[in-house]
Amino acid sequence: MEGQNRRLTWSTGREFVAVVTHPRNLRRTVTVAVIVGTAFFAMNQLPIVLAGRATALLWCKTALTYLTPFLMSNFGILSATRRPARALIGGEQGGLAWH
């Protein structure tokens, strides 16, 4: 159970993608997007949709309503897990590191 508290870190583009797509992180970011996006949709676009006045532009705005919290939560995870390139564990060159 010791490994459950370790945090995946990144310093390269390939590691960046691995951190963002890691199941634990993806579960968190999608959850944030669904909860925050739904709240914002209900406040901002739901009355228009219920009134039957939804347009293509409104649906584009709705997509952004969910995409924005998803991207911001990913930004938070990536900011918290950034590892300077010279701080690689054991002199590794590349590869994911667990801390």
Buried (B, 14 or more C-beta within 10 A) or exposed (E): EEEEEEBBBBBBEEBBEBBBEBEEBBEBBBEBBEEBBBEBBEEEBBEBBEEEEBEEEEEEBBEEBBEBBBEEBBEEBBEEBBBEEEEBEEEEEEEBBEE
